[in-house]
Amino acid sequence: MAVFITFLSDFGLKDDFVGTCHGVVKRIAPEAEIIDITHGIPPQAVLQGALVLANTIGFMPHGIHLAIVDPGVGGPRRPLALEDAEGRIFVGPDNGLLLPAASKAGIVAAHELANPKYALETISRTFHGRDLFAPAAAHLATGVALAELGPPLDPDSLVRLDLPEPVVRDGAIHATLLYVDSFGNIALNLTRDDVEALGIVSGTRVELELAGERYYAVMARTFADARPGDVILYEDSYKNMSLAISRGSAARMLHASPGQTIRITLAS
């Protein structure tokens, strides 16, 4: 039976990084099936990578989940392999990238990648994806036990990301822009329950305040509910509230980027 390795990174597709990691995996575990989740995470955007991994993990087959968004490569951050309560194994840096996904079912084991037997002979200071993480994932796919990769770590000692929480006050929701997809749609740290608590339901007109500018949007179920050019607030396929423009880019029109705060109120 095939063993699956999913692969997420900020490597992009212009360079040789993704292909080289594939090659390393296949030399060690030629029977492994590799599923590329995405390599379009913005460079060094650990939070976006973590959220995309957490959003997609439930749609992936059980197996090894390799994720590399690693601005601290070559520094003191630890290389990790984690196992969750459902038997999934996550491989990547100890910078918070893996934890939102691995914590969904609960982390039952964590090990530092420290056994040179399961890395390439020479480890570059700048390409741990090729020399350390890809080999570890491949060896795990061949049946190597997680504990063989290195010493155990206390899961409570792992780096965790500061995931922003929405704030509701004075009849307004203060939310954070989490990430922007290739269509210019903007994911927010909001759920349907958050906006409905303020009385925002399908068809409700809302006012958005972002970076000192004001815009109007309408709560919609689908893109087809809005006219071309209208800004809509909608629940996306991962149950997050997002902003979009029908047949356009919300990020471009709103001059938006991840990390900004947006204020949402009922339009008067």
C-alpha positions, 0 to 999 in steps of 0.5 A, spaced: 500 500 500 502 506 498 505 511 503 503 518 502 507 524 503 504 531 503 509 537 501 507 544 503 513 550 502 514 557 500 519 555 495 515 557 489 516 553 482 521 558 479 527 554 482 529 547 483 528 547 490 521 543 490 524 538 485 530 537 488 526 535 495 522 530 490 528 527 488 531 526 495 524 523 497 524 518 491 531 516 492 530 514 499 522 512 498 521 510 491 514 507 492 512 514 496 506 518 493 507 525 494 502 530 494 504 538 493 499 542 497 502 548 495 509 551 494 506 558 493 506 560 501 509 567 501 516 567 502 517 566 510 510 567 511 510 562 517 503 564 519 500 563 512 503 556 511 501 554 518 493 556 517 494 553 510 496 546 513 491 546 518 485 548 513 487 542 508 490 537 513 483 534 513 482 533 506 489 529 505 490 522 506 493 519 512 501 519 512 507 524 512 506 531 512 512 535 510 512 543 511 517 547 510 517 555 511 523 556 515 526 563 515 530 561 521 534 556 517 541 555 520 539 558 526 537 555 533 530 553 531 530 545 532 528 541 526 522 536 528 517 530 527 511 530 531 505 525 531 498 526 532 493 522 536 490 519 529 497 517 527 499 523 522 506 525 522 508 532 521 516 534 519 518 541 519 521 546 523 520 548 530 517 555 529 510 554 530 508 552 522 506 545 524 502 546 531 495 548 528 495 542 524 498 537 529 494 540 534 487 538 531 487 531 534 492 532 539 500 531 539 502 525 542 509 525 540 515 529 538 522 528 536 528 532 534 531 530 528 538 529 530 540 522 528 545 523 522 543 516 519 536 519 517 539 525 513 543 527 507 551 526 509 552 533 508 547 538 511 547 545 508 546 551 513 541 554 508 537 548 505 535 543 511 529 542 506 533 538 502 538 535 507 534 534 513 527 534 512 525 531 506 530 525 508 526 524 514 520 524 511 522 519 506 525 514 511 519 515 515 515 513 509 519 507 509 517 505 516 522 508 520 520 509 527 519 516 529 523 515 535 529 513 531 530 520 528 532 523 535 531 525 542 524 526 545 521 533 546 516 535 551 510 538 546 509 543 551 516 546 549 514 547 542 514 554 539 507 556 538 504 562 533 500 568 536 494 566 533 490 573 533 483 573 536 477 578 534 475 583 538 468 585 539 467 592 542 462 598 541 458 595 536 464 593 531 468 587 530 476 588 530 479 583 525 486 581 523 487 579 515 490 572 515 492 571 508 491 573 501 490 567 496 492 568 488 485 571 487 486 577 491 481 574 496 482 575 504 481 570 509 480 573 516 480 571 523 472 570 523 467 565 523 460 566 521 458 566 529 462 572 530 459 576 525 452 573 526 453 575 533 453 582 531 447 581 527 450 580 520 447 575 516 446 574 508 444 581 505 447 585 510 450 591 508 457 593 512 462 598 513 469 596 513 475 601 515 482 599 513 488 603 514 484 609 515 480 608 509 472 606 509 469 601 504 462 598 503 461 591 503 455 586 503 454 579 506 453 574 501 453 566 500 456 566 494 460 570 489 454 570 484 450 574 489 454 580 488 454 584 482 461 585 478 466 589 482 462 589 489 465 587 495 463 581 499 464 578 506 462 571 505 464 564 509 469 561 505 470 553 504 474 552 510 469 556 514 473 562 515 469 569 513 473 572 508 473 578 503 472 578 496 470 582 490 466 579 485 470 578 478 476 582 482 481 582 487 479 585 494 487 585 496 488 590 490 482 594 491 483 595 499 490 595 498 490 590 503 496 585 506 496 580 512 497 582 519 493 588 518 487 590 522 480 591 519 474 594 523 467 591 521 460 595 523 453 595 520 452 600 515 448 606 517 
